[in-house]
């Protein structure tokens, strides 16, 4: 277990849960226990009030001793902002092909989200995060195995240091209400002293900046929806069931050897300053290179290789997804994404739809869609096509896809036909449904997306 994080989501807004975490840390330190040296720890409360509860009660000092110093406020490890692992730990994981884990108190643990090098992530309460950090592994039986030994060499079980309800009541009852009800300053002097623009309009940052002018800001770039049917499309990716928005647009650390990492370092960004996709989500060139780049994603066109790669068809050359997308655009070849059930599950992340549009994908053909991601796709002018029969068809990469029934006419839940051709011969033909569910969504699709609709709408 290489990461243990008490992070802002959910649990840190519960004073009793946080008090329990601090009390368990206090009891552990009193017995001489320490965090496993290979486990990276952090505490990112969701508010200053949470930090004040721990400080005022005297529990933060014990958390500090175990490595749970306050690293900031707001989204932390559950948003992929875990920071880099120690160099030797990361090297051993990759060199030896280790399967490692994280335990966090957040509410997100999708594959690859916590850290690209972390295979599994488990959700736990704040006190259990502290306990697992001491044990240093998730394979421990907390009911019967000791977390470690105390100063006298005696084994210490979790039950030996677990706080009682009375101890928790005492902390929350004495300091909880005044602290949680206090009016804490929203800003600080240091925050006000940060340099910031004062003009009426924002000065967009340079190529590697955090906030750049997005291509979606121009109606002519967003462009209208393709007129008529989609014919002769190549699959950019062929995916399975339960593809999450984390698979499509990860938020985790940007690794130096990733496409986004290489793009940044080639432009002078130091490897230690690459940050995460969540931090750089307003730089479209970074996000484009992060599209479908979650290392846990499996593209059936490149079996045995993690996300971010595909095959350019019909050539067969393996290359990064964004490079293949650009090649298809130069050729004038439409592209689609093929997937199974529950496509777009997980966080309602708009960038999962944005990057799909940036890659030039005209339609996503899936057996089923998660409701919010379906809406986001429509909002970006990408057509969701529901075709349940696709789940039983094996795509080998030699196919071309047609989506028929898109001629001028109503788009709302329009009946479509998906045709798959291999070597000019039809090998699949099934009914499908345009998942454009309302007249407003049809307006978006006709305009090429909601932003294009707004930019081209008549004044007033």
N, C-alpha and C positions, 0 to 999 in steps of 0.2 A: 504494500500500500504506500503510494508515493505522495498523495495529497490528502490532507484533512482540513476542511474549511467550514467554519461557521460563517455563513454568508447571508446576505440581506433578505433573501426571499422568505416569506412565510414565518419561519420560526423566530427570527429576531424581533418580530413585533409582539411576541408573547413574553411578558416579563417573567412568568414562572419558568418557562423553558430556558430563558437566558440565565436566570438565577440558578437553576439546576446545573447548567453547564459550568458556571463560575464556582459553585460549591463543590462540584465533583473535582474541578481543577485544584481547589484549595485542599481538599482531602487527599488528593493524589500527591501533591507537593509535600504535605505534612508527613506522608509515608515514605518520601524519598524517591518517588517515581519520576520518570522523565519521558519525554517524547522520543520515539524511535528516530535515530539520526538520519535515516533515509526518507523520512516523511516530512514533506513541506506543509507547514501550518499557516493559517491566516484567519483573521477575524475582520469581517467587513459588515458592521451593523447597518441596518437600514435607516437609522436616525441617530442624532446626537443624544436623544433621550435614552436610548438603549445603552450607549456608552457611559452616560452619566449614572445610570442605574448600577452598572458594574463598578465604576470608579468610586461612587459614594459609598457603596456597600463594602469596599475594600477587596472585592473579588478579582478586579482586573489585574492586580499584581500577581496573583497565582496563575492567571491565564497567560500573562506576560512570560512568566518563568517557563511555561510549557510551550512557548513560541506563538501563542495566539494574541500577538499585539494587534492593535487596531491598524489596519492597512488602508482604511478609507471608508467612506459611507456610500451606500448604494450597491448596485449590482456588482458582484465579484466573481467568484469561481463558477457559479452556475451560469454566468454569461460568457464563460471562456476566459475571463480575466484572472487566471490563476498565476500569471507570470511564468517565466521559464523555470524548468526543473534544474536542480544543481547539475553542472556540466557532466560530472562523472556518472550520476544517476541516469541522465539522458543517454549517455554513451553506452552504458551497460544494457539499457532497455533495447536499443537498436542493434547493438553488436551481438547480443545473445538472443534476440527475438523474444524478450520477456513479455508475459502478460501481466500487467500491473493494474492497480485499482485506485480509486479515490472514494472518500466518504465525505459527504457534504450535507449541510442542513438546508439546502435550497429546495427548489421544486422542479428542477430540470436535470435530467441525467441521460439525454440521448447519446447514442454512440458517437464518440469523437468530440463531443461538445466541450467537455471539461478541459481536456488537453489532448492534442493530436497523438501524443505518445501513450495515453491512458486508455486501456482496452475497456474496462468496466468501471461504472460509477454507481454508488449506492447512496440512497437518501436516508438520513438519520436525524434524530433530535440533537440539539447542541451538546448535551452531556454524553451521548453516545459517540459523537464526533471526537470529543476529547478522549474517551476511553479507547477508541480505535487508534487514535494517534499515538497513544502510549503503547498499545500492543504492536502497532506497526504492520498489521496484517488483517485481512478480512476473513481469513479461514479459521479464526479463533472461535471456540465455543465459549461465549461470555458467561454462560451459566456454570461452567465447570472448570475452565482453564483460567489460570492467573494472568493478569495483565503484565506482571513483572514481579520483582522481589523488592522488599523494602530495605532500609538501611541495616537491618539485622539479618538479612538474607532470607526472610520469611516470604512466602508467596502472598500476593495481594489479589484477591478476587474482586470483580466489579461490585458485588454486593457489599464488600467491606468498605467501599468509599462512596457508594451511592447515597445522595442526600435524602434525608427524611422530609416528609411533607411539612413537618413543623419547622425545619430549617429553612425551607423555601418560603413558607408563610412569614417567617421572621424577616427575611430580606425584603420581600415584596411589601409587607405591611409597614415596615419602618421607613424605607426609602423609596418604595415604588411609586406611591400616589403623588407625593410632592414633586418628584423628579419628572414623572410622566405627564404631569399637569402643568409643568413650568413652561414659560414662554421663552424658548431658546432662540437666540439670534439666527436668522436665516443665512446671513452673510457674516464674514469676519473681515478684520482689517486687511489681512493678507490677501483675501479674495479681491477686495476692492482695489488693492495696489497692483494687481496683474494688468499688464498692458492690454488695451482693448480699443477697437475702432470706435469712433464717435460720429461717423458720417451717417447720412440718411440711408445709404445703400451699402451693401456688403461688398468688400473688395475680395473677390474670389482668390483662393490660394493657388500657388504654383502646382506643377505636375504631381509632386509627391506630397502635397499638402493634405490636411485632414478634411477640409471642406472645399470642394471644387464645384464649379458650375456643372450640373448634370446634363447629359444629352437630352433628358426628358423635358428640359425647359424650353425646347424649340419644337414647335408644331411640325415643321418640315422634316425634322429628324425622327420624331415619333412616327409620322407618316400615317396614311390611311390604312385600313384593313385591306388585305389582299382581295381583289375583286374575283369573284367566281370560285371555282373549286381549287383545292390543293391537289396538284398532280405531280407525280414523279418525285415525291419528297424522300429524303434519306433520313434514317434514324440517327440523331446525334448521340443518343444514349438509349439503351434498352435496359430497363430496371425491373425489379421485382415488386413485391407487396410492401406496404407500410413504409414508403419512402417519406421521410420527415423533411420539414423545412430546414433542419440542421444539415441533412444530407445535401440539400440543394444549395444552401448558402450558409456555410458554417460561421460561427462567431468565435471560434477558439483562436489560440495563438497562431501567428503567421510564422511558419518555420522558414529558416534561411534557404533550404533547398526546395521549397515549394515554388510554383510559378509566380505567385504574388511576391514571395520573399525575394526571389531572384530579380524581379522587375524593380523592386524598391532598392535593393543593394546596388544594382547596376546604375542607379541614379543617385548614389551617394548616401543612402540611408544606412547607418551602421547596423549590423546584425542585432545588437542589443536594443535597438530602438524601433524594431519592426512593429511591435505591439500586436494587436489582435484585429480580426476582421470586424468585430463589434466596434472597436475604436475608430477604424478607418472606413466605416460604412458609408461615409459621404465622399469617398473617392472612388468613382466608378471604374477607373482602370484597375484598382486593387480588387474591387469586388468582382469585376469581370473575370479576373484570373482565379478568383476563389469559387466561381460557379461550379457546382457539383464536385468540389474538391475535397469534401470530407473524406479522410482516409478510410472510413468504414463503409463508404459507398461502394457497391459492386455493380459495375457496368458490364452486362453480359457480352458486349462486343469485345471486351478485353479481359477475358477470364484470368484470374490469378493476379490481377493488379488492382491496387486501391484506387479510390476516386480521383477525378481530375484528368483521366485519360480516356481516349476513345480511338476508334479506327475511322480513318477517312475512306469513304466508300465511293466508287467500287475499288479504289486503289488498294486498300488494305493496310496502309501505313498507320502505325500507332503514333499518336501525338496528343498534346494537351487539348482539352475540350475547346478552349477558346481559340486555339490555332485552327482546329478543324472547322469551327463555326465560321471563321474568317475566310477559309478556303472555299467553303460552300457558297458564301456570299459572293465571292469573286466569280464563281462559276455560274451564278444565278440559279443554284439548286436550292429549293425550299427544304427546310429541316423540321423534324418533329421529334418529340420525346415520347417514348413508349414505356408504359408502366403498368403495374398491377392494381391491387385494391388499396384504398385509403391513401391515395397519393396526396402529399402535402400535409400529413398529420403533424401534430406538435404545435410549436409556437406560431402565432399568427404574424409571421415575419414578412414584411412587404418586400424585402430584398430578394426573397426566394422567387417572387414573380418578376421583379425588376431585372434580375440577372438573366432570367429565362428570356425576357424580351431583348436584352442587350446582346444575347447570343444569337439573335435572329430566329428563334423558334416560333413558328407560326401556329402550331397547335400541340397540345399534350393529349395523347391518346392513352387513356387509362381505363381500367376496369371500374374504378370508382375514385371520387375525390373527397377530401376533407373540405368542409363547407367554406371556411374562411379563405383557404388558399385558392379554392375555385373562384371566389369573388375577386381575389387579388389578381389572379391571372386575367380575368375579364377586364379588370380595371387597367391592366397594362396592355390590353389589346391582343392577348394570347388566347386562342380559342380552346376551351376545355371540351374534349370529345369523349363521352362516356361510351365505352364499348366493352361490356363484360366478357364477351367471347374471346377477347384478346388474351386472357389469362391462360387459355389452353393452347395458344399457338407459340411455337418456338421460333424466334427470329435468329437467323444465323449471320446476318449482315449483308446478304446478297439481295435483299428485298428493296423494292420501291413502294411507297405508300401513296394511295390516293384517298382523299376525303371528298366525297361527292354529295351534292345536295345543297351547296353553298351559293348557288346562283341567286340573283336578286329575288328577294322574298323575305318573309318573316324569319328571324333567327331564333326567336324565343322557343326553346326546347324543340328546335327543328329536327325532323327525322333525317338522318344522314346515312350514308353507306361508307364503310371503310373497306377498301380493296387493297390487298397486298399482292404485288407481282414479283415473281422471281424468274429472271431470264425472259421477261416478256410474257410469262404465263401466269394467269391468276391462280394463286394458291390459297387465298383467303378472301371471303366476301361476306360481311355480316352487317346487320343493322346497327346503327349507333345513334347517339343523341347529342345534339349541341347543348351543352350545359350553360347556356345563356338564359337565365331564369326569369328575367323581368324586361319590360320595355326600356327601362332606364339603362340596364346593362347592354341592351341591343344598341342604344345610342352610343355607349362607350365603344363597343366593338366597331361600329360603323366609322367612328372617328379615329380609330387606332388606339383607344385607351382614354381613360378619364381625364388625364392631363391634356391630351390633344383636344378633347371635347371642350375643356375650359378655355384653352388658348385660342380656339377657333370660334368660340361662341360669340354671337353679335353683342356689341356693347349695349349695356342696359338690359 
